[in-house]
Amino acid sequence: MNNNNSKLHIKNIIFIFILLAGDIAAYFVSLILAYNTRILTDSFMSAAPFAFLLEYLATGLWWIPVIFILMLAYRNLYTLKKPFWHESRRLLLSCFMTFLVVFSIVSLGKLSNFVSRLFLIFLFVYLMIFVTLFRYILKTKVLNRKFFAENIVIIGYSNYLDHVKHSILHENGLCFYAAGVVLTDNCKYTGSQKILGHISDIESIIKKYNITSAVVIKNEVDKSFEKILNNLQINLNKLLIVLDSQGIGFSNTEAVQLLYTGLNYIQINNNFKSLLNSIIKRLCDIILSIILLPFLLILIGFIAVLIKSTSKGPVFYGHKRVGRYGKEFKVLKFRSMYQDADVRLKEILANDEEIRKEWNTYYKLKNDPRITKVGRFLRKSSLDELPQIFNVLKGEMSFVGPRPVLQDELDKYYKELSSYYYMVHPGITGLWQISGRNELNYEMRVAKDSWYVLNWSIWLDIVILFKTPGAVFQKKGAY
């Protein structure tokens, strides 16, 4: 065990040095780009010309990368292994905090003669981009190798092991390698992982397979299992406990310990109940709409001409959907169907049982005869949803949220989970959009919408927005 831990320490040291080299490289790339951007601004700025040499900025301002590295270390970004989007949030906050510290030093220390404030702004904008990009490349191309991975065992009941294994190992940022599974029940395991034994033999399994960490799945913790968990925590470097509670939002939780009684509890916060969060989300929608609208108006105009010239009927189509608090509104889309679409749908549903079954399952048809040629392209590329930016400006929708649905869909599929849907504005994009879209059955869609509401944060919206272009270009599940 000691020899195994020594190897792990060496691997961790190499791991830290690679991350450190990547962060330093990201800083100097940002420095060069900020320097050239600041020089370019001289051509349209009336201020004094930028007279600093690149060599001076690289050596004379040595204390800036030192503060930056110390800030990352303070935030445990060299030792804490988290999924990429969790880590990137910490990275961006660390960059911002470093900027505040550096800017304060320059302002309070009256160092503006030695460094340009505008240069610092450019530097940290580039740094936020490149430190995240370099980390992503290192985590997915270099540090995800088996050499750096911690040897883990997955402990739990048989029917949930493979799902947890896939979820844990799919995240490159966690850097785990699964030696196998340990069962806590007597049911037959039919999954793909190697069975190492039963929970009663866990101590010998740890020694035999050089296990350094464990993932434990448990829906109930009795006294005997609690004793095993305590022993695991003492003997292993890391213990991940997976709670089989899909209906609880753990993203907005805080673990609290009462020192006097030793009581532990988890506080779950409802972020949508916060007035401040609602105001911030609405402001983000308005600001993003104002930024995008000048560019989108040109594209909307071009598509409108294309639709009008290829088929009869209006350019836009508004169909009723349920919004926040159950209030109905018209979702705007480009018309992608023929004028007699409803008649065509009734005919095909009446005459084709397979298509009727597909419609009842997804409320959509993969090869829909009602859709025009232009409309098919618009749907594949999701461009048919561009007019929904006007719904966002009106406050009827948000950029990110659950998929807008009919009241019948809420009654039939959401049922008691409709209360989650009513809490938020429907979104142009959301978890459904980036998770397979029409390839998901309705039960999974409802689960995605409920999970979004339970785990909502501004950062979650940012992550979904960043992932949306990739989902649109891949056209996965789009029809």
VENJOBEL-V689824 format. One line per field, one symbol per residue. ss: DSSP state (H for helix, E for strand, C for the rest). phi: phi as a letter, one per 20 degrees, with the letter a starting at -180 (. if undefined). Layout:
ss: ???
phi: ???
This chain:
ss: CHHHHHHHHHHHHHHHHHHHHHHHHHHHHHHHHHHHHHHHHHHHCCCCCCCCCHHHHHHCCHHHHHHHHHHHHHCCCCCCCCCHHHHHHHHHHHHHHHHHHHHHHHHHCCCCCCCCHHHHHHHHHHHHHHHHHHHHHHHHHHCCCHHHCEEEEEEECHHHHHHHHHHHHHCHHHCEEEEEEEECCCCCCCCCCCEEEEHHHHHHHHHHCCCCEEEEEECCCCHHHHHHHHHHHHHCCEEEEEECCCCCCCCCEEEEEECCCCEEEEEECCHHHCHHHHHHHHHHHHHHHHHHHHHHHHHHHHHHHHHHHHCCCCCEEEEEEECHHHCEEEEEEECCECCCHHHHHHHHHHHCHHHHHHHHHHCCCCCCCCECHHHHHHHHHCHHHCCHHHHHHCCCCEEECCCCECHHHHHHHHHHHHHHHHCCCCEEECHHHHCCHHHCCHHHHHHHHHHHHHCCCHHHHHHHHHHHHHHHHHCCCCC
phi: .fffffffffffffgffffffffffffffffffffffffffffcdeffffdeefffffdfdgffffffffffffemedcedcggffffffffffffffgfffffffffeldffdbeffffffgffffffffffffffffeddeeffgefeedcddregfcffffgfffffefffldcefqccedcdffedeeefeeqdgfdfffffffdlfdbbdddbecdeffffffffffffedfbcddeefcfedeefddbecdeffdmfdbdedeeffeefffffffffffffffffeggffffffffffffffedbfpffdcdcfcedfmnfebefebffdcffegffffgffffdcffffffffedlbcfdefeeffffffffgemffegffffffffneccfcrfffcefffffedflfegfffffcffdfcafffedplffefffffffffffgffdfbgffffffffefgffffflfmea
